[in-house]
Amino acid sequence: MTEERITETSSPTGDTHTTHTVISDGGSSGSSWGMLVVFLILAMLGFVVFTQMSNSEIAKDNAVTEAANQVGNAAEQVGDAAQTAGEAVEGAVDQ
């Protein structure tokens, strides 16, 4: 609630001075609630962005792990093929 007070003062010489005083009960709670809502929205947005970035990092790490496993399997297959070729050459020389 806002209250306005007007005071008129007259001097003995006839001069008049008027004072306006506005008294407010601090009704800024609407702006406080608005700032709180904006802060909460920004906090939720930051949380969503952070979790999305974490999920993409996890997906990237999983992809790198899978690629490393595939390279390891391919190297094992090459080793097995080399072993088989070596045994075949050994068998041909012995005959």
N, C-alpha and C positions, 0 to 999 in steps of 0.2 A: 504494500500500500504506500502511496506517495502523498505527502501533505505539503502544501505550499503556504508559506506565511508571508504576508506583506505588512511591513511596518513603516508608517509615515512619521517623520520627526520634523517638527517646525521649530525654528530658532526664534528668539525674541525679535530679530530684525525682519522676520517674515519669510526667510528662506525655508524651503521645504526639501527634505531629503527622504527618498523612498528606498527601503531595503527589501529585496525579495530573498527568501530563504526556502529552499526545497529540502524536505526531510524524507528520506527513503528508508524502508525497513530492510534493505539488502535483498531485494527480490531477484537476485541473479541465479537462482537455483535452476532455472531453465537452461541457462548457458552451461552450468556445471554438468547437468545431465547430458546435454549435447556433447560436451567434450568427453565425457565418460563413454558414451556410445561410440564416438569416433575412435577413441583409444582401443576399445574392445574389438572393433572391426579391423583396425590395423594389426592388432595382436593376432587375431585369427588368420588374417591374410599372411602374415609373416610365418605362422606355424604351418600353413598349407604349403607355402613356397619351400620352406625348409624340409618338410617331409617329402615333397616331390623331388627335391635335389638328392636327398638320401636314397630314395628309391632308384633314381637313375644311376647313382654310384654303385648300388648293390647289383643292378642289372649289368653294368659295365664289368664289375668284378667277376660276376658269374660267367659272362661271355669270355673273358680272358682265361678263366679257369678251364672252361670247356675247350677252348682253342688249344691250351697247353696239353690237355688230356689227349686231344686228337693228334697233336704232333708227337706225343709220347707213343701212342698206338702205332702211328705210321713208322716211327723209328724202330719199334719192336718188330714190325712186319719186314722192314728192310733187313734187320739183323737176322731174322728167321730165313729170309730168302738167301742171304749171303751164306748162312750156315748150310743150307740145302745145296747151294751151288758148290760150296767147298767140298762137301761130302760126295757130290756127283763127280767132281774132278778127281778126287782121291780114288773113288771106285774105278774110274776109267783108267787111271795110271796103273793100278794094281793088276789089271787084267792083261 
